[in-house]
Every structure is written in C-alpha cells, then in structure tokens.
Amino acid sequence: MQQLIDSESYREALALCDSVIADETQQSNWAYYYSKRGDVYYFLGDLKESLRNYLLSLEQPGIDNLENRRIKEESTSYAGFCYRELGLDQQAERYFRSALEQAFVLGDSAEIAVCYYNISTTLLTQGKLDESMDLLQKAYEIDVLRKDTSAIGFDLTMMGNALLKTGRPQAAVKYYNESIDILAISSGNYNSLAKRYGLLAEAYMEAENWDSAVIYTQKSISLYSVQSDSVHVANKWVQLARINNRLGKYKEALKWGINARDYLEAYPVGGNMVLANSTIADSYHQLKKYSDELVLRLKNVQLTQDLGLLYELRLAYEKTAKTYDAMNNFSKAYSYAELVKTIGDSIAILETNRATEQMRVRYDAEKIESENQLLQMENEVTKANLAEREAEVRNLILLGILIVIVAIAALTIVIIRSRMKMKVLQAEINELRARIKGILEFKPEEVGIVKEQINDSLQDTLTDREFEILNLALSNKNNNQIADEIHLSVNTVKYHLKNIYQKLGVSNRKEALKYAVQITSN
C-alpha cells in the first residue's frame, strides 16, 4: 500500500483499498485502509473526499483498540488538516486538540510538538495571537528538549511570522534573530540563512528601522550571491532601492533599482520586473524626471495587463495618472484615473468570486460533517432498537420467575424509556436532515487557484507555463497526462515540477497543494 503511494500509483492504491474494504473478513483492517484512502485523495487534490475517508477511518470498529492508536491519532490530525485547508478553523482546532490528547497517550513528543503548532495556526487565523504564541512556545520547548535544532529554528521563524503578520515587527525581530542564531549551530544551508536574513530585513522595514533593514538585506544579498542565485539577488536589490527611496536617497535607490532590472531582464517577465520598474519610477518621480518615469509607468501598465495582475494594474493606472498630473497633462491624468475606477469593478467581482469559493468549500465540508453526524445518530438508533429487543427478551424470561405485576411494570418502564429515547433521536435526525437539505440547495460557482495570490507570496514567482503545470499537477493528472495535454515531454514536465517545488519551498505534490490552498484561502 505504502509503496504504491510513494510511487504515485494512486489509482492502483485506491483499487487495493477498495478491494480490502469490500471484504468483510478484513473489517479489522478497514480503519487503516480508509486512512490510506484519505492520503490518496489528498495527493489527488480532492480535499473533501480526503476528509470523508479520514472521518470514516475514525468510525471503524476497533479504532480505539491499542494496536490502532497510531492510526486514530493520524486520522484525527489529518482530518483537522483538511478542515483547516477548507477554511473551517474551529472544526480544525477541535480535531487538532483531539489529536494532541492522543499524542500524549502515545507519548510521542515529536507529534505533540506538531499538534501544538497545528492548533496555533488555527488560533492565529481566528485572531487569538496570545494563545497561538503560547502553543508555539510549547512546541519550541519540546523541540529544545529533543535537541532538534532544525525544528527549533522553524518554530522561532514561525513565531516571527505570526508577530509580523499581526503588526508587531519589533517582537518579530527578536524571534528572527534567535532563529538565525540556531541556524548557525545546526545543519542549515546558505539558502535558509539568506531567507531568514530577508525576513529580518522585512521586519526592520515594518518597524522603520532603515539602517538595520539595509544591513540585513545586504547580508541576504551576500549569501544569495555565494549561491549564484541572481533572481533573489535582484529582488533584494529592489528591496534596497525601496529602502533608499524611503530614506530620501533617490539616486542610490535608482542605482539599485536599475541593477535589479538589468538582471531580471534575463528571465521570463513577471511580478518581480513590475516591482523593479515601479521602484525605479518612484525614484524618477522624486528626482522630477517625469519623462523617464512615464516610460516605466506605461511599461508597467502593459506588463500587468499581459500578466493578468489586476491589483498591480490598478496601482499602475493610479501612478500613471499621478505622473501625468505632475507633467500638467491633466487630460491624460483624468483618463487614467477613470481606468482606476473601471478596474476597481473587476477587482470587486474577483473578490466576490473568492468569497463565493470560500462559501462553497465551507458548505462542502459542513455537508460532510453533517452526513457523518447523521450516520452516527442512525447507528445510535439501531443500537437503541437492539437494546429494546434485548430488554424485551430479558423481561419475558423474568416474567416466569417474578410476580406477574412486577414483571409487567418493569417491562412497561423499559419500553416507555426506549420509545422516548427513539423519539428524541428520531427528532434529532429529522432536524439534521432538514439542515442538510438546506445546505444542498446552495450551489455556488467554482473558481480556481489564483495565480497572482501565489506569486505575491513568492520571491521567485511562477511563470505562466509553471503555473499551468502546477494546476494540472493538482487536478488528478499524472506526469504523462500533463505532458500529453500541453505537448511537452515527460522529462520536461518533471523538470518544471522540480522548479515549481523549489520556488514554493516544498518537496512533493501534497505539500504544493497545501501551500496553494492555504495561500488562496488567505
């Protein structure tokens, strides 16, 4: 089973699971195979079906047995992960906390730390920063005891990210510095250290500590230069240009911005070039070189149109209008100001579609949860019926031994109680069915993963071809099918996937899907 999953033979893995689950003599193994079905559907990109199978795993007879504790903990944790990816943070928190309790029973300190981290992510999304940080601290303390320096550095970095995200850059600086110190004594590589220097520089920028921002941006540049990573070097040059613009050093900013643009021209045009052009144009504006500025503003208008970057296009229109205004060309300034309003309508539609998609995934997950509750209630009704019949048999036996009046009274009490319980359970089932019916009537339109949202989160953005291959990889297609569809060789597809994983900071499709769904949901 695991060999099939590891080799990405997902259809064969599903067939094996189905054959075992169809065999009544294998019922003791069903919890494991439902869990593996959940894994397979996750790798195939079907979060809803993945969640359903993890929940089914938890319902199987014998799941609470000693030998199944590990399966129960994993299925509970993975169910929480699915809920989190579907945007249902409260349900995710509930399952993560249950997995934490089970991890304590197993005595698995590594898994306990992971559960702390998972719970903290749901709390952070709900705005509970203090509680989230408390759990991240507990994960950190466990990793310290385990002497897992890699995990410690990751914990500290995540604490810094949480604080930076919630507007506390000074506190984030402390954790980023500690993560850098840990990396110095662990097996971290140049790339990890360069990224952490970059994060520290961003925190200093948010705190408006420009001198420190410059220092750590330059350190990041030095490390990326050692690796001959010219794209990241160019991006950090743009960051230096932005800092110098804020410091009023416009000529210095212009130098770094032009250097970055010259490097980026050797690569496919993307959001990095848009930012470089915009930063250079900002310098020209402050230097009152409006003609040079206008050339870059208009170039960015064309680039953002070609790339389909609506938010960046709106900003390009807005800044172009200001440039024309500075040049006293009020007619052109007015025209571009009107374009800003027009594209605002398109962005409003996009945001509505995103909200609709969030409602759709919540509806799907809630339907699965409701169906699961209904199944549990029906099982309880069946057990109640069996209990009633058993009670009747026992009372018939007692009838020949006990006094007739006492036997009849006892039987009457049992029957009345059983029927009352059945009525209560039936009422709950009817109510739940009514709620499910209401849910099923909602059919929101489907929307896909948004390219600009993913690229906004990356320093090295995805090209159009890489984004196309990423979408196909996350839509149940194997490498051969992707190659056939876009007329490339399988080796070329694999090469693109390797580059995609490197840019996303992941190692497989499962982690790529996690990253894409999380970024789009945010």
C-alpha positions in Angstrom: 0.0 0.0 0.0 2.7 2.5 1.0 4.9 1.6 -1.9 2.0 2.4 -4.3 1.5 5.8 -2.6 5.3 6.6 -2.6 5.5 5.7 -6.3 2.4 8.0 -7.0 0.5 5.0 -8.3 -2.7 6.5 -6.8 -5.3 4.6 -8.9 -3.8 1.3 -8.1 -3.6 2.3 -4.4 -7.4 3.2 -4.5 -8.2 -0.2 -6.1 -6.3 -2.0 -3.4 -8.1 -0.1 -0.6 -11.5 -0.7 -2.3 -10.8 -4.5 -2.5 -9.9 -4.7 1.2 -12.8 -2.6 2.3 -15.2 -4.8 0.2 -14.0 -7.9 2.1 -16.0 -8.4 5.3 -13.3 -10.7 6.6 -10.9 -7.8 6.6 -13.0 -5.5 8.7 -10.3 -5.2 11.4 -8.1 -3.5 8.8 -10.7 -1.1 7.5 -9.6 1.8 9.7 -6.1 1.6 8.2 -7.3 1.4 4.6 -9.8 4.2 5.0 -7.0 6.3 6.3 -4.9 5.5 3.3 -7.8 6.3 1.0 -7.7 9.7 2.7 -4.0 10.1 1.9 -4.5 9.1 -1.7 -7.4 11.6 -2.3 -5.3 14.3 -0.6 -2.5 13.6 -3.1 -5.0 13.7 -5.9 -6.2 17.1 -4.8 -9.6 16.1 -3.6 -9.7 17.6 0.0 -13.4 16.9 0.5 -13.1 13.2 -0.3 -9.9 13.0 1.7 -11.7 14.4 4.7 -14.6 12.0 4.3 -12.3 9.0 4.4 -10.4 10.2 7.4 -13.7 10.5 9.2 -14.7 7.1 8.1 -11.4 5.7 9.4 -12.3 7.1 12.9 -15.7 5.4 12.8 -14.5 1.9 12.2 -14.9 -0.9 14.8 -11.8 -1.4 16.8 -10.4 2.1 16.1 -10.0 2.5 19.9 -8.0 -0.7 20.3 -4.4 -0.5 21.4 -3.0 -1.5 18.1 -4.9 1.2 16.3 -3.9 4.2 18.4 -1.4 5.4 15.9 -3.9 5.2 13.1 -6.5 7.0 15.2 -4.1 9.8 16.0 -3.0 10.3 12.4 -6.5 10.2 11.0 -7.7 12.7 13.6 -4.8 15.0 12.9 -5.2 14.7 9.1 -9.0 15.4 9.4 -8.0 18.6 11.3 -5.6 19.5 8.5 -8.4 19.1 5.9 -10.7 21.3 7.8 -8.0 23.9 8.1 -7.3 23.8 4.4 -11.1 24.2 3.7 -11.1 27.3 5.9 -13.1 25.8 8.8 -10.7 26.7 11.6 -12.9 26.0 14.5 -13.6 22.4 13.3 -9.8 22.1 12.6 -9.0 23.2 16.1 -11.3 20.7 17.6 -9.7 17.8 15.7 -6.1 19.0 16.3 -6.8 19.2 20.1 -8.2 15.6 20.0 -5.0 14.5 18.1 -3.0 16.3 20.8 -4.7 14.2 23.6 -4.0 11.0 21.6 -0.3 12.1 21.1 0.0 12.4 24.8 -1.3 8.9 25.3 1.2 7.6 22.7 4.0 9.6 24.4 5.2 10.8 21.1 6.9 14.2 21.8 7.6 15.0 18.2 3.9 14.6 17.3 2.9 16.6 20.4 5.0 19.5 19.1 3.4 19.2 15.7 -0.1 19.3 17.3 0.8 22.4 19.2 2.0 24.0 16.0 -1.2 23.0 14.1 -3.5 24.3 16.9 -1.6 27.6 16.9 -2.1 28.1 13.2 -5.9 27.8 13.6 -5.8 30.2 16.6 -3.8 32.7 14.7 -6.3 32.7 11.9 -9.0 33.4 14.5 -7.0 36.4 15.8 -6.0 34.7 19.0 -2.4 35.8 18.9 -1.5 35.3 22.6 -2.8 31.8 22.8 -1.2 30.9 19.4 2.1 32.2 20.6 1.8 30.2 23.8 1.4 27.0 21.9 4.2 27.8 19.5 6.3 28.3 22.7 5.4 24.9 23.9 6.3 23.3 20.6 9.6 25.2 20.8 10.3 23.9 24.3 9.6 20.3 23.3 12.0 20.6 20.3 14.6 22.1 22.6 14.3 19.0 24.9 14.6 16.8 21.8 17.6 18.8 20.7 16.1 19.1 17.2 17.8 22.3 16.1 16.2 22.3 12.7 12.7 22.2 14.3 13.7 24.8 16.9 14.7 27.2 14.1 11.5 26.6 12.3 9.4 27.2 15.4 11.2 30.5 16.0 10.7 31.6 12.4 7.0 30.8 12.6 6.7 32.9 15.8 8.3 35.8 14.0 6.0 35.3 11.0 3.0 35.4 13.3 4.1 38.5 15.0 5.0 40.3 11.8 1.6 39.3 10.3 -0.2 40.8 13.3 1.7 44.1 13.2 4.3 43.5 15.9 7.6 43.9 13.9 9.8 44.6 16.9 8.8 41.4 18.6 9.2 39.5 15.3 12.8 40.8 15.1 13.7 39.0 18.4 12.5 35.6 17.1 14.1 36.0 13.7 17.4 36.8 15.3 17.1 33.7 17.5 16.2 31.5 14.5 19.4 32.8 12.8 21.5 32.0 15.9 20.1 28.5 15.9 20.8 28.0 12.2 24.5 28.9 12.9 24.8 25.7 15.1 22.5 23.4 13.1 22.8 21.9 9.6 21.1 24.8 7.9 22.3 25.8 4.5 23.0 29.1 2.8 19.5 29.3 1.4 17.8 29.0 4.8 20.1 31.7 6.3 19.5 34.0 3.3 15.8 33.7 3.7 15.9 34.4 7.4 18.1 37.5 6.8 15.5 38.6 4.3 12.6 38.1 6.8 14.6 40.0 9.4 15.1 42.9 7.0 11.4 43.0 6.2 10.6 43.2 10.0 13.1 46.1 10.3 11.4 47.8 7.4 8.0 47.4 9.0 9.5 48.9 12.2 11.0 51.7 10.1 14.5 50.8 11.3 16.0 51.5 8.0 19.7 51.1 8.8 19.2 47.6 10.2 16.9 46.8 7.2 19.8 47.8 4.9 22.3 45.7 6.8 20.3 42.5 6.7 19.2 43.0 3.1 22.9 43.2 2.2 23.7 40.1 4.2 20.9 38.3 2.4 22.3 39.5 -0.9 25.8 38.2 0.0 24.5 34.7 0.7 22.4 34.5 -2.4 25.5 35.7 -4.4 27.5 32.8 -3.0 24.9 30.5 -4.5 24.8 32.5 -7.8 21.1 33.0 -7.2 20.8 36.1 -9.4 17.0 36.3 -9.2 17.0 36.5 -5.4 19.9 38.9 -5.6 18.0 41.1 -8.0 14.9 41.0 -5.7 17.0 42.1 -2.7 18.4 44.9 -4.8 14.8 46.1 -5.4 14.3 45.9 -1.6 17.4 48.1 -1.1 16.0 50.6 -3.7 12.7 50.8 -1.8 14.6 51.4 1.5 16.7 54.2 -0.1 13.5 55.8 -1.5 12.1 55.9 2.0 15.4 57.4 3.2 15.3 60.1 0.5 18.4 58.7 -1.1 16.8 58.7 -4.6 20.0 58.5 -6.7 21.2 55.5 -4.6 17.8 53.9 -5.0 17.9 54.5 -8.7 21.3 52.7 -8.9 20.0 49.5 -7.1 16.7 49.5 -9.0 18.4 49.7 -12.4 20.8 46.9 -11.5 17.9 44.7 -10.5 16.0 45.4 -13.6 19.0 44.6 -15.8 19.4 41.2 -14.0 15.7 40.4 -14.2 15.6 41.1 -18.0 17.4 37.8 -18.5 14.5 35.9 -17.1 10.8 35.5 -18.0 8.9 38.7 -17.3 6.8 38.5 -14.1 5.8 40.3 -11.0 9.5 40.9 -10.0 10.0 43.1 -13.1 6.8 45.0 -12.3 8.1 45.8 -8.8 11.5 46.8 -10.1 10.1 49.2 -12.7 7.7 50.7 -10.2 10.6 51.3 -7.7 12.8 52.9 -10.3 9.8 55.1 -11.4 9.3 56.2 -7.8 12.9 57.4 -7.7 12.5 59.2 -11.0 9.4 60.9 -9.7 11.2 62.2 -6.6 14.0 63.4 -8.9 11.4 65.1 -11.1 12.5 63.2 -14.1 8.9 62.7 -15.2 9.6 61.7 -18.8 11.8 58.8 -17.6 9.2 57.9 -15.0 6.3 57.9 -17.6 8.1 55.4 -19.8 8.3 52.9 -16.9 4.7 53.6 -15.7 3.4 52.9 -19.2 5.6 49.8 -19.5 4.2 48.5 -16.2 0.6 49.1 -17.4 1.4 46.8 -20.4 3.2 44.2 -18.3 0.4 43.9 -15.7 -2.2 43.7 -18.5 -0.2 40.9 -20.2 0.3 39.0 -16.9 -3.3 39.5 -15.8 -2.3 41.1 -12.5 -5.4 43.1 -11.7 -4.2 44.6 -8.4 -0.9 45.7 -9.8 -2.6 47.0 -12.9 -4.8 49.2 -10.8 -1.7 50.6 -9.0 0.0 51.1 -12.4 -3.0 53.1 -13.6 -3.1 55.2 -10.4 0.6 56.0 -10.5 0.5 56.8 -14.2 -2.3 59.3 -13.5 -0.2 60.9 -10.9 2.8 61.1 -13.3 0.6 62.8 -16.0 -0.7 65.2 -13.3 2.9 66.1 -12.3 3.6 66.8 -16.0 0.5 69.0 -16.2 -1.2 66.7 -18.7 -4.5 66.8 -16.9 -6.5 65.2 -19.7 -4.3 62.0 -19.6 -4.3 62.1 -15.8 -8.1 62.1 -15.8 -8.3 59.2 -18.3 -6.0 57.0 -16.2 -7.9 58.0 -13.0 -11.1 56.8 -14.8 -9.3 53.5 -15.6 -8.6 53.1 -11.9 -12.3 53.2 -11.2 -13.1 50.8 -14.0 -10.6 48.1 -12.9 -11.9 48.5 -9.4 -15.2 47.0 -10.6 -13.3 44.0 -12.0 -11.4 43.5 -8.7 -14.7 43.7 -6.8 -16.0 40.8 -9.0 -12.8 38.8 -8.3 -13.2 39.4 -4.6 -16.8 38.3 -4.8 -15.8 35.1 -6.6 -13.2 34.4 -3.9 -15.8 34.9 -1.2 -18.1 32.6 -3.1 -15.4 29.9 -3.3 -14.8 30.2 0.4 -18.5 29.7 1.0 -18.5 26.7 -1.3 -15.7 24.9 0.4 -17.3 25.6 3.8 -20.6 24.2 2.5 -18.9 21.1 1.2 -17.1 20.5 4.5 -20.2 21.2 6.6 -22.1 18.7 4.4 -19.5 16.0 5.1 -19.6 16.8 8.8 -23.4 16.7 8.9 -23.6 13.5 7.0 -21.1 12.0 9.4 -23.2 13.1 12.4 -26.4 11.7 10.7 -24.6 8.4 10.2 -23.6 8.3 13.9 -27.2 9.1 15.0 -28.6 6.4 12.8 -26.2 4.0 14.4 -27.4 5.0 17.8 -31.0 4.4 16.7 -30.0 0.9 15.6 -28.3 0.2 18.9 -31.3 1.6 20.7 -33.6 -0.8 18.8 -31.3 -3.7 19.5 -31.3 -2.7 23.2 -35.0 -2.6 23.2 -35.4 -6.1 21.8 -32.8 -7.5 24.2 -34.7 -5.8 27.1 -38.0 -7.4 26.0 -36.4 -10.9 25.9 -34.9 -10.4 29.3 -38.3 -9.3 30.7 -40.0 -12.3 29.1 -37.6 -14.6 31.0 -38.2 -12.7 34.2 -41.9 -13.0 33.7 -41.8 -16.7 34.5 -39.8 -16.1 37.7 -41.1 -12.8 39.2 -44.5 -11.8 40.2 -46.6 -11.0 37.2 -47.4 -7.5 38.3 -43.8 -6.6 39.0 -42.7 -8.1 35.6 -45.3 -6.1 33.7 -44.4 -2.9 35.5 -40.7 -3.4 34.7 -41.4 -4.2 31.1 -43.6 -1.1 30.8 -40.9 1.2 32.2 -38.3 -0.3 29.8 -40.5 0.1 26.8 -41.5 3.6 27.7 -37.9 4.7 28.2 -36.8 3.1 25.0 -39.5 4.7 22.9 -38.8 8.1 24.4 -35.1 7.7 23.5 -36.1 6.7 20.0 -38.4 9.7 19.6 -35.7 12.1 20.8 -33.1 10.5 18.4 -35.6 10.5 15.5 -36.4 14.1 16.1 -32.7 15.0 16.0 -32.3 13.0 12.8 -35.2 14.8 11.2 -33.8 18.2 12.2 -30.3 17.3 10.8 -31.9 16.0 7.5 -33.7 19.3 7.2 -30.4 21.2 7.7 -28.6 19.0 5.1 -31.4 19.7 2.6 -31.0 23.4 3.1 -27.2 23.1 2.6 -27.7 21.0 -0.6 -29.8 23.7 -2.2 -26.7 26.1 -2.3 -24.7 25.8 -5.5 -22.0 28.5 -5.6 -19.9 28.9 -8.8 -16.5 27.3 -8.8 -13.3 29.3 -9.1 -9.7 28.2 -9.4 -6.4 28.8 -7.6 -5.5 32.5 -8.3 -2.0 32.9 -9.9 -1.3 36.4 -8.6 -2.1 35.3 -5.0 0.5 32.6 -5.2 3.1 34.8 -6.9 2.5 37.5 -4.3 3.7 35.1 -1.6 6.9 34.1 -3.5 10.2 35.9 -4.0 10.8 33.8 -7.1 7.5 33.8 -9.0 6.0 31.1 -11.1 6.0 31.6 -14.9 2.8 31.1 -17.0 4.0 27.6 -18.0 4.9 26.7 -14.4 1.5 27.8 -13.2 -0.2 25.8 -15.9 1.7 22.7 -15.0 1.0 23.3 -11.2 -2.7 23.5 -11.9 -2.6 20.3 -13.9 -0.5 18.5 -11.3 -3.0 19.4 -8.6 -6.0 18.2 -10.7 -5.6 14.4 -10.6 -3.3 14.3 -13.7 -0.1 12.3 -13.6 3.1 13.4 -15.4 2.3 11.5 -18.6 -1.2 13.1 -18.8 0.3 16.6 -18.2 2.9 16.0 -20.9 0.2 14.9 -23.4 -2.1 17.9 -22.7 0.5 20.6 -23.1 2.6 18.9 -25.7 5.8 18.5 -23.8 8.0 15.5 -22.9 7.6 13.8 -19.5 11.1 14.8 -18.6 10.4 18.4 -19.3 7.3 18.2 -17.1 9.4 16.7 -14.3 11.9 19.5 -14.7 9.2 22.1 -14.4 7.7 20.4 -11.4 11.2 20.4 -9.7 11.5 24.1 -10.3 7.9 24.7 -9.1 8.6 22.8 -5.8 11.8 24.7 -5.3 10.0 28.1 -5.7 7.2 27.0 -3.4 9.6 25.6 -0.8 8.0 22.2 -0.9 9.1 18.7 -1.9 6.0 17.0 -3.3 2.5 17.5 -4.6 1.0 17.1 -1.2 2.9 20.0 0.2 2.4 22.0 -3.0 -1.4 21.6 -2.7 -1.2 22.5 1.0 0.7 25.7 0.1 -1.6 26.6 -2.9 -4.9 26.1 -1.0 -3.6 27.9 2.1 -2.4 31.0 0.1 -5.6 31.2 -2.0 -7.8 30.9 1.1 -5.9 33.7 2.8 
